[in-house]
């Protein structure tokens, strides 16, 4: 059984708080960005919700900050309340516009202020994040042609038909062919004993700077708007996404039920 893992800036805190552990094998400059939007349609104020005695954001930040491949980690938020929590805990934080429509746009806003070769988009609602996720996410960048990467984990039977669990299909070289909330691939003949392997997408991303800079210049794509999956904008515009497998599943917190499941796991 697989493990379940756990506009313009108004202020910036960096310097002494930044985490850095050099490594000869990683790119020269890798910045982790945690988009932490306070408003949420399904679970209000979720990044500040207390899980096992600590704000959700604390679990995410501390896991990211222990990943040796990241030179720096910064929290990007549109909320003064979230920024104040960061200051109280000496977490690097930068305020970004509340009008930014996606986490990728928020990472892009940070990229205009902090130079790096690779930017890592670390969702603020993934309290089961492990450093191993980020290590796997950065692995494809040893290949110079890789512009964007993300993660996949074997899909549990209950998630195969769950539209909240995004599925991904890849080519033999790891390139994403498509992401969908539907069950893909569709097993037309329902082959007993020879069913296809289903992969759940984990919504962490890494981008070379050039690919990240292109993202907001591209109009929202038809597939992106249909599936409500922003990564499809890259695919529809010919930007390959390479998908790295991981053994560690996560639970993105979108509902009260998710929050209680995560809390039970963290308390164990």
Short mmCIF file of the C-alpha atoms (twelve columns), coordinates in Angstrom:
data_MODEL
# 
_entry.id   MODEL 
# 
loop_
_atom_site.group_PDB 
_atom_site.id 
_atom_site.type_symbol 
_atom_site.label_atom_id 
_atom_site.label_alt_id 
_atom_site.label_comp_id 
_atom_site.label_asym_id 
_atom_site.label_seq_id 
_atom_site.Cartn_x 
_atom_site.Cartn_y 
_atom_site.Cartn_z 
_atom_site.pdbx_PDB_model_num 
ATOM 1   C CA . UNK A 1   0.000   0.000  0.000   1 
ATOM 2   C CA . UNK A 2   1.379   3.400  -0.929  1 
ATOM 3   C CA . UNK A 3   2.224   5.989  1.699   1 
ATOM 4   C CA . UNK A 4   0.093   9.139  1.853   1 
ATOM 5   C CA . UNK A 5   2.469   12.083 2.340   1 
ATOM 6   C CA . UNK A 6   1.829   14.195 4.080   1 
ATOM 7   C CA . UNK A 7   -0.227  43.188 -9.382  1 
ATOM 8   C CA . UNK A 8   2.607   44.660 -7.416  1 
ATOM 9   C CA . UNK A 9   4.132   43.299 -4.250  1 
ATOM 10  C CA . UNK A 10  3.506   45.346 -1.116  1 
ATOM 11  C CA . UNK A 11  6.119   43.723 1.085   1 
ATOM 12  C CA . UNK A 12  8.868   41.129 0.949   1 
ATOM 13  C CA . UNK A 13  10.815  39.269 3.622   1 
ATOM 14  C CA . UNK A 14  13.817  37.321 2.450   1 
ATOM 15  C CA . UNK A 15  17.569  37.338 3.201   1 
ATOM 16  C CA . UNK A 16  18.336  35.602 6.509   1 
ATOM 17  C CA . UNK A 17  15.177  33.513 6.467   1 
ATOM 18  C CA . UNK A 18  15.940  31.903 3.133   1 
ATOM 19  C CA . UNK A 19  16.764  28.206 3.113   1 
ATOM 20  C CA . UNK A 20  19.729  27.158 0.999   1 
ATOM 21  C CA . UNK A 21  21.600  23.900 0.718   1 
ATOM 22  C CA . UNK A 22  23.996  23.752 -2.230  1 
ATOM 23  C CA . UNK A 23  24.144  20.667 -4.412  1 
ATOM 24  C CA . UNK A 24  26.327  20.117 -7.433  1 
ATOM 25  C CA . UNK A 25  23.619  18.141 -9.227  1 
ATOM 26  C CA . UNK A 26  20.758  20.650 -8.994  1 
ATOM 27  C CA . UNK A 27  20.226  23.778 -11.088 1 
ATOM 28  C CA . UNK A 28  21.999  26.912 -9.928  1 
ATOM 29  C CA . UNK A 29  18.853  28.698 -8.763  1 
ATOM 30  C CA . UNK A 30  15.581  27.064 -7.734  1 
ATOM 31  C CA . UNK A 31  12.876  29.095 -6.028  1 
ATOM 32  C CA . UNK A 32  9.943   27.463 -4.272  1 
ATOM 33  C CA . UNK A 33  6.780   29.567 -4.247  1 
ATOM 34  C CA . UNK A 34  3.745   28.718 -2.109  1 
ATOM 35  C CA . UNK A 35  0.642   30.501 -3.455  1 
ATOM 36  C CA . UNK A 36  -1.541  31.022 -0.366  1 
ATOM 37  C CA . UNK A 37  -4.799  32.640 -1.430  1 
ATOM 38  C CA . UNK A 38  -7.112  33.253 1.520   1 
ATOM 39  C CA . UNK A 39  -10.404 33.191 -0.382  1 
ATOM 40  C CA . UNK A 40  -11.672 29.763 -1.391  1 
ATOM 41  C CA . UNK A 41  -14.985 28.821 -2.935  1 
ATOM 42  C CA . UNK A 42  -15.251 25.398 -1.287  1 
ATOM 43  C CA . UNK A 43  -13.443 25.846 2.040   1 
ATOM 44  C CA . UNK A 44  -13.142 29.399 3.333   1 
ATOM 45  C CA . UNK A 45  -9.782  30.582 4.739   1 
ATOM 46  C CA . UNK A 46  -8.368  27.103 4.314   1 
ATOM 47  C CA . UNK A 47  -4.665  27.993 4.409   1 
ATOM 48  C CA . UNK A 48  -5.215  29.351 7.938   1 
ATOM 49  C CA . UNK A 49  -7.325  26.437 9.162   1 
ATOM 50  C CA . UNK A 50  -5.804  24.592 12.099  1 
ATOM 51  C CA . UNK A 51  -4.768  21.000 11.395  1 
ATOM 52  C CA . UNK A 52  -3.329  18.935 14.246  1 
ATOM 53  C CA . UNK A 53  -2.651  22.113 16.213  1 
ATOM 54  C CA . UNK A 54  -0.994  24.148 13.466  1 
ATOM 55  C CA . UNK A 55  -2.153  26.283 10.524  1 
ATOM 56  C CA . UNK A 56  -2.267  24.353 7.253   1 
ATOM 57  C CA . UNK A 57  0.285   26.743 5.788   1 
ATOM 58  C CA . UNK A 58  2.811   25.794 8.478   1 
ATOM 59  C CA . UNK A 59  2.775   22.149 7.383   1 
ATOM 60  C CA . UNK A 60  3.329   23.123 3.745   1 
ATOM 61  C CA . UNK A 61  6.061   25.694 4.380   1 
ATOM 62  C CA . UNK A 62  8.110   23.514 6.704   1 
ATOM 63  C CA . UNK A 63  8.035   20.537 4.344   1 
ATOM 64  C CA . UNK A 64  9.131   22.748 1.432   1 
ATOM 65  C CA . UNK A 65  11.830  24.371 3.520   1 
ATOM 66  C CA . UNK A 66  13.463  21.013 4.236   1 
ATOM 67  C CA . UNK A 67  13.847  20.117 0.549   1 
ATOM 68  C CA . UNK A 68  17.588  20.376 -0.255  1 
ATOM 69  C CA . UNK A 69  16.969  21.110 -3.954  1 
ATOM 70  C CA . UNK A 70  15.288  24.451 -3.182  1 
ATOM 71  C CA . UNK A 71  17.554  27.454 -2.743  1 
ATOM 72  C CA . UNK A 72  14.732  29.583 -1.399  1 
ATOM 73  C CA . UNK A 73  11.083  29.319 -0.397  1 
ATOM 74  C CA . UNK A 74  8.680   32.270 -0.374  1 
ATOM 75  C CA . UNK A 75  4.953   32.435 0.377   1 
ATOM 76  C CA . UNK A 76  2.895   34.449 -2.131  1 
ATOM 77  C CA . UNK A 77  -0.406  35.705 -0.766  1 
ATOM 78  C CA . UNK A 78  -3.133  38.251 -1.450  1 
ATOM 79  C CA . UNK A 79  -4.024  38.521 2.236   1 
ATOM 80  C CA . UNK A 80  -2.653  40.847 4.923   1 
ATOM 81  C CA . UNK A 81  -3.781  38.296 7.508   1 
ATOM 82  C CA . UNK A 82  -1.731  35.512 5.902   1 
ATOM 83  C CA . UNK A 83  1.231   37.877 5.533   1 
ATOM 84  C CA . UNK A 84  1.042   38.741 9.232   1 
ATOM 85  C CA . UNK A 85  1.100   35.048 10.165  1 
ATOM 86  C CA . UNK A 86  4.212   34.676 8.004   1 
ATOM 87  C CA . UNK A 87  5.935   37.615 9.670   1 
ATOM 88  C CA . UNK A 88  5.160   36.251 13.132  1 
ATOM 89  C CA . UNK A 89  6.847   32.972 12.164  1 
ATOM 90  C CA . UNK A 90  9.704   34.500 10.130  1 
ATOM 91  C CA . UNK A 91  8.474   32.851 6.937   1 
ATOM 92  C CA . UNK A 92  9.508   34.753 3.778   1 
ATOM 93  C CA . UNK A 93  6.367   36.342 2.305   1 
ATOM 94  C CA . UNK A 94  5.377   38.613 -0.534  1 
ATOM 95  C CA . UNK A 95  1.980   40.174 -1.163  1 
ATOM 96  C CA . UNK A 96  0.582   39.811 -4.676  1 
ATOM 97  C CA . UNK A 97  -2.569  41.123 -6.307  1 
ATOM 98  C CA . UNK A 98  -5.905  39.603 -5.327  1 
ATOM 99  C CA . UNK A 99  -6.886  39.803 -9.010  1 
ATOM 100 C CA . UNK A 100 -4.507  37.062 -10.127 1 
ATOM 101 C CA . UNK A 101 -6.679  34.194 -11.403 1 
ATOM 102 C CA . UNK A 102 -4.478  31.162 -10.652 1 
ATOM 103 C CA . UNK A 103 -1.577  29.853 -8.650  1 
ATOM 104 C CA . UNK A 104 0.599   29.895 -11.771 1 
ATOM 105 C CA . UNK A 105 -0.162  33.596 -12.233 1 
ATOM 106 C CA . UNK A 106 0.846   34.198 -8.619  1 
ATOM 107 C CA . UNK A 107 4.148   32.361 -9.159  1 
ATOM 108 C CA . UNK A 108 4.662   34.437 -12.303 1 
ATOM 109 C CA . UNK A 109 4.184   37.624 -10.263 1 
ATOM 110 C CA . UNK A 110 6.904   36.484 -7.869  1 
ATOM 111 C CA . UNK A 111 9.179   35.713 -10.829 1 
ATOM 112 C CA . UNK A 112 9.062   39.386 -11.795 1 
ATOM 113 C CA . UNK A 113 10.650  40.233 -8.453  1 
ATOM 114 C CA . UNK A 114 12.943  37.316 -7.582  1 
ATOM 115 C CA . UNK A 115 15.235  35.864 -10.264 1 
ATOM 116 C CA . UNK A 116 15.661  32.100 -10.566 1 
ATOM 117 C CA . UNK A 117 16.300  29.493 -13.241 1 
ATOM 118 C CA . UNK A 118 13.450  27.226 -12.109 1 
ATOM 119 C CA . UNK A 119 10.313  28.123 -10.163 1 
ATOM 120 C CA . UNK A 120 8.441   25.503 -8.144  1 
ATOM 121 C CA . UNK A 121 4.702   25.988 -7.591  1 
ATOM 122 C CA . UNK A 122 3.873   24.428 -4.208  1 
ATOM 123 C CA . UNK A 123 0.150   24.453 -3.486  1 
ATOM 124 C CA . UNK A 124 -0.704  25.979 -0.121  1 
ATOM 125 C CA . UNK A 125 -3.444  23.401 0.476   1 
ATOM 126 C CA . UNK A 126 -1.165  20.314 0.433   1 
ATOM 127 C CA . UNK A 127 -0.340  19.773 4.128   1 
ATOM 128 C CA . UNK A 128 0.827   16.193 3.410   1 
ATOM 129 C CA . UNK A 129 3.661   17.512 1.247   1 
ATOM 130 C CA . UNK A 130 6.974   15.689 1.600   1 
ATOM 131 C CA . UNK A 131 10.447  16.875 0.525   1 
ATOM 132 C CA . UNK A 132 10.507  13.716 -1.635  1 
ATOM 133 C CA . UNK A 133 7.728   15.200 -3.772  1 
ATOM 134 C CA . UNK A 134 9.864   18.202 -4.630  1 
ATOM 135 C CA . UNK A 135 12.955  16.095 -5.279  1 
ATOM 136 C CA . UNK A 136 10.951  14.011 -7.774  1 
ATOM 137 C CA . UNK A 137 9.406   17.126 -9.315  1 
ATOM 138 C CA . UNK A 138 12.840  18.580 -10.105 1 
ATOM 139 C CA . UNK A 139 14.331  15.326 -11.428 1 
ATOM 140 C CA . UNK A 140 13.242  15.864 -15.076 1 
ATOM 141 C CA . UNK A 141 15.229  19.123 -15.261 1 
ATOM 142 C CA . UNK A 142 18.441  17.171 -15.669 1 
ATOM 143 C CA . UNK A 143 17.223  17.064 -19.304 1 
ATOM 144 C CA . UNK A 144 17.718  20.481 -20.948 1 
ATOM 145 C CA . UNK A 145 14.598  20.215 -23.119 1 
ATOM 146 C CA . UNK A 146 12.237  19.950 -20.130 1 
ATOM 147 C CA . UNK A 147 10.315  23.200 -19.567 1 
ATOM 148 C CA . UNK A 148 7.570   22.164 -17.140 1 
ATOM 149 C CA . UNK A 149 7.195   19.196 -14.789 1 
ATOM 150 C CA . UNK A 150 4.566   17.797 -12.458 1 
ATOM 151 C CA . UNK A 151 3.835   14.574 -10.511 1 
ATOM 152 C CA . UNK A 152 1.630   11.512 -10.673 1 
ATOM 153 C CA . UNK A 153 0.814   8.693  -8.261  1 
ATOM 154 C CA . UNK A 154 -1.019  5.417  -8.831  1 
ATOM 155 C CA . UNK A 155 -4.741  6.057  -8.561  1 
ATOM 156 C CA . UNK A 156 -6.651  4.267  -5.822  1 
ATOM 157 C CA . UNK A 157 -9.778  2.394  -6.989  1 
ATOM 158 C CA . UNK A 158 -12.096 4.891  -5.302  1 
ATOM 159 C CA . UNK A 159 -10.504 7.804  -7.172  1 
ATOM 160 C CA . UNK A 160 -10.681 6.351  -10.684 1 
ATOM 161 C CA . UNK A 161 -14.178 7.754  -11.246 1 
ATOM 162 C CA . UNK A 162 -13.840 10.685 -8.820  1 
ATOM 163 C CA . UNK A 163 -13.910 14.000 -10.749 1 
ATOM 164 C CA . UNK A 164 -12.070 15.733 -7.901  1 
ATOM 165 C CA . UNK A 165 -9.097  13.424 -8.491  1 
ATOM 166 C CA . UNK A 166 -7.522  14.579 -11.738 1 
ATOM 167 C CA . UNK A 167 -6.163  11.800 -13.919 1 
ATOM 168 C CA . UNK A 168 -3.189  12.047 -16.279 1 
ATOM 169 C CA . UNK A 169 -2.117  9.971  -19.276 1 
ATOM 170 C CA . UNK A 170 1.498   10.118 -20.420 1 
ATOM 171 C CA . UNK A 171 3.633   9.044  -23.346 1 
ATOM 172 C CA . UNK A 172 6.436   6.518  -22.919 1 
ATOM 173 C CA . UNK A 173 8.954   9.323  -22.319 1 
ATOM 174 C CA . UNK A 174 6.874   10.862 -19.525 1 
ATOM 175 C CA . UNK A 175 5.270   13.670 -21.523 1 
ATOM 176 C CA . UNK A 176 1.713   14.417 -20.487 1 
ATOM 177 C CA . UNK A 177 -0.753  13.597 -23.232 1 
ATOM 178 C CA . UNK A 178 -3.790  14.854 -21.331 1 
ATOM 179 C CA . UNK A 179 -5.154  15.695 -17.890 1 
ATOM 180 C CA . UNK A 180 -8.821  15.151 -17.110 1 
ATOM 181 C CA . UNK A 181 -11.362 14.932 -14.342 1 
ATOM 182 C CA . UNK A 182 -12.877 12.066 -16.324 1 
ATOM 183 C CA . UNK A 183 -11.651 8.487  -16.133 1 
ATOM 184 C CA . UNK A 184 -8.802  8.260  -18.627 1 
ATOM 185 C CA . UNK A 185 -7.928  6.009  -20.294 1 
ATOM 186 C CA . UNK A 186 -11.476 4.760  -20.820 1 
ATOM 187 C CA . UNK A 187 -11.564 0.977  -20.679 1 
ATOM 188 C CA . UNK A 188 -14.097 0.372  -23.453 1 
ATOM 189 C CA . UNK A 189 -14.129 -3.419 -23.206 1 
ATOM 190 C CA . UNK A 190 -13.830 -3.551 -19.389 1 
ATOM 191 C CA . UNK A 191 -11.101 -6.147 -19.658 1 
ATOM 192 C CA . UNK A 192 -11.182 -8.289 -16.530 1 
ATOM 193 C CA . UNK A 193 -7.719  -8.971 -15.165 1 
ATOM 194 C CA . UNK A 194 -6.082  -6.699 -17.736 1 
ATOM 195 C CA . UNK A 195 -7.329  -3.272 -16.706 1 
ATOM 196 C CA . UNK A 196 -5.244  -0.214 -17.611 1 
ATOM 197 C CA . UNK A 197 -3.160  1.555  -15.007 1 
ATOM 198 C CA . UNK A 198 -4.694  4.808  -13.794 1 
ATOM 199 C CA . UNK A 199 -2.594  7.691  -12.546 1 
ATOM 200 C CA . UNK A 200 -3.740  10.505 -10.300 1 
ATOM 201 C CA . UNK A 201 -2.195  13.916 -10.907 1 
ATOM 202 C CA . UNK A 202 -0.600  15.702 -7.948  1 
ATOM 203 C CA . UNK A 203 -0.848  19.443 -8.520  1 
ATOM 204 C CA . UNK A 204 2.736   20.515 -7.907  1 
ATOM 205 C CA . UNK A 205 4.612   22.121 -10.809 1 
ATOM 206 C CA . UNK A 206 8.087   23.298 -11.703 1 
ATOM 207 C CA . UNK A 207 8.803   25.656 -14.610 1 
ATOM 208 C CA . UNK A 208 11.838  27.013 -16.332 1 
ATOM 209 C CA . UNK A 209 11.592  30.781 -16.303 1 
ATOM 210 C CA . UNK A 210 10.883  31.097 -20.051 1 
ATOM 211 C CA . UNK A 211 7.867   28.772 -19.854 1 
ATOM 212 C CA . UNK A 212 6.523   30.529 -16.771 1 
ATOM 213 C CA . UNK A 213 6.903   33.912 -18.460 1 
ATOM 214 C CA . UNK A 214 4.805   32.697 -21.402 1 
ATOM 215 C CA . UNK A 215 1.887   31.439 -19.342 1 
ATOM 216 C CA . UNK A 216 0.049   34.725 -18.636 1 
ATOM 217 C CA . UNK A 217 0.579   35.910 -22.226 1 
ATOM 218 C CA . UNK A 218 -1.514  32.987 -23.499 1 
ATOM 219 C CA . UNK A 219 -5.307  33.313 -23.406 1 
ATOM 220 C CA . UNK A 220 -7.192  30.780 -21.260 1 
ATOM 221 C CA . UNK A 221 -7.697  27.760 -23.499 1 
ATOM 222 C CA . UNK A 222 -10.950 25.987 -24.332 1 
ATOM 223 C CA . UNK A 223 -9.858  22.742 -22.676 1 
ATOM 224 C CA . UNK A 224 -8.596  24.621 -19.614 1 
ATOM 225 C CA . UNK A 225 -11.952 26.333 -19.187 1 
ATOM 226 C CA . UNK A 226 -13.909 23.142 -19.834 1 
ATOM 227 C CA . UNK A 227 -12.027 20.953 -17.352 1 
ATOM 228 C CA . UNK A 228 -11.100 23.824 -15.014 1 
ATOM 229 C CA . UNK A 229 -7.466  22.698 -15.182 1 
ATOM 230 C CA . UNK A 230 -4.954  25.465 -15.819 1 
ATOM 231 C CA . UNK A 231 -2.161  23.058 -16.873 1 
ATOM 232 C CA . UNK A 232 -4.068  22.352 -20.087 1 
ATOM 233 C CA . UNK A 233 -3.140  25.840 -21.286 1 
ATOM 234 C CA . UNK A 234 0.469   24.667 -21.595 1 
ATOM 235 C CA . UNK A 235 -0.499  21.564 -23.582 1 
ATOM 236 C CA . UNK A 236 -2.838  23.421 -25.939 1 
ATOM 237 C CA . UNK A 237 -0.039  25.852 -26.749 1 
ATOM 238 C CA . UNK A 238 2.607   23.231 -27.488 1 
ATOM 239 C CA . UNK A 239 4.482   23.440 -24.162 1 
ATOM 240 C CA . UNK A 240 5.264   19.909 -22.986 1 
ATOM 241 C CA . UNK A 241 4.731   18.917 -19.361 1 
ATOM 242 C CA . UNK A 242 6.839   16.011 -18.097 1 
ATOM 243 C CA . UNK A 243 5.230   13.901 -15.378 1 
ATOM 244 C CA . UNK A 244 7.370   12.193 -12.771 1 
ATOM 245 C CA . UNK A 245 5.954   9.290  -10.701 1 
ATOM 246 C CA . UNK A 246 6.040   9.328  -6.919  1 
ATOM 247 C CA . UNK A 247 5.157   6.691  -4.327  1 
ATOM 248 C CA . UNK A 248 3.620   9.255  -1.972  1 
ATOM 249 C CA . UNK A 249 0.007   10.273 -2.408  1 
ATOM 250 C CA . UNK A 250 -1.390  13.517 -1.001  1 
ATOM 251 C CA . UNK A 251 -4.767  14.943 -0.082  1 
ATOM 252 C CA . UNK A 252 -5.375  18.443 -1.392  1 
ATOM 253 C CA . UNK A 253 -7.661  20.086 1.155   1 
ATOM 254 C CA . UNK A 254 -10.790 21.446 -0.543  1 
ATOM 255 C CA . UNK A 255 -13.541 20.399 1.881   1 
ATOM 256 C CA . UNK A 256 -14.180 19.862 5.592   1 
ATOM 257 C CA . UNK A 257 -14.007 16.126 4.930   1 
ATOM 258 C CA . UNK A 258 -10.522 16.517 3.394   1 
ATOM 259 C CA . UNK A 259 -9.401  18.531 6.397   1 
ATOM 260 C CA . UNK A 260 -10.545 15.864 8.852   1 
ATOM 261 C CA . UNK A 261 -8.885  13.079 6.835   1 
ATOM 262 C CA . UNK A 262 -5.598  14.973 6.765   1 
ATOM 263 C CA . UNK A 263 -5.754  15.765 10.459  1 
ATOM 264 C CA . UNK A 264 -6.257  12.097 11.311  1 
ATOM 265 C CA . UNK A 265 -3.205  11.168 9.235   1 
ATOM 266 C CA . UNK A 266 -0.992  13.880 10.728  1 
ATOM 267 C CA . UNK A 267 -1.997  13.023 14.284  1 
ATOM 268 C CA . UNK A 268 -0.937  9.410  13.594  1 
# 
